[in-house]
Amino acid sequence: PFERADISDFNLKPGELIAVVQSGNSLWRIARSTYGSGVLYTDIYTANIQKIKDPDLIYPGQTFILPPKK
């Protein structure tokens, strides 16, 4: 079942966004669509290291903070 993420659960800093993983997403694809370059997936991984055990394995429904582009 669909469950909407509650953004009040996140302590966002100015410029940060939230991404909810959809089926078929990867950190590379999220970085490419957000920052224009898939190589910046490492920024997403670093910002969410406590939630991501393996950057090659993310799951639908996971929520990640997307830091501002450097």
C-alpha positions in Angstrom: 0.0 0.0 0.0 1.0 3.6 -0.7 2.2 5.6 2.3 3.1 9.3 1.9 6.4 10.4 3.6 5.9 12.9 6.4 8.4 15.7 5.8 8.1 16.8 9.4 10.2 13.7 10.3 13.2 15.3 8.5 15.4 18.1 9.8 16.1 19.7 6.4 18.7 22.4 6.1 18.2 25.2 3.5 18.6 23.9 0.0 18.0 20.2 0.9 15.3 18.1 -0.8 13.7 14.7 0.0 13.6 11.9 -2.5 11.3 8.8 -2.2 12.8 5.9 -4.1 10.5 4.5 -6.8 10.8 1.1 -8.5 13.6 1.3 -11.0 15.5 4.1 -9.3 19.2 4.0 -8.5 21.3 6.6 -6.7 22.9 7.3 -10.1 19.5 8.1 -11.7 18.4 10.2 -8.7 21.6 12.2 -8.9 21.4 12.6 -12.7 17.8 13.9 -12.5 18.5 16.2 -9.5 22.0 17.5 -10.1 22.5 16.8 -13.8 25.3 14.3 -13.3 25.0 10.7 -12.1 28.6 10.8 -10.7 27.2 13.0 -7.8 25.4 9.9 -6.4 28.3 9.8 -3.9 26.9 13.1 -2.3 23.5 11.4 -1.8 25.2 8.3 -0.4 27.3 10.3 2.0 24.3 12.3 3.2 22.3 9.1 3.9 25.1 6.7 4.9 23.1 5.7 8.0 20.2 4.5 5.7 22.2 2.9 2.9 24.2 -0.2 3.6 25.1 -0.8 0.0 24.8 2.0 -2.6 24.0 -0.5 -5.3 20.9 -1.7 -3.3 18.2 0.8 -2.5 14.6 -0.1 -2.2 11.2 1.5 -3.2 9.8 3.5 -0.4 13.1 4.5 1.1 13.4 8.2 1.7 16.7 10.1 1.3 17.8 13.6 1.9 19.3 15.3 -1.2 21.9 17.8 -0.2 22.3 21.0 -2.2 24.6 20.8 -5.3 28.2 21.8 -4.4 
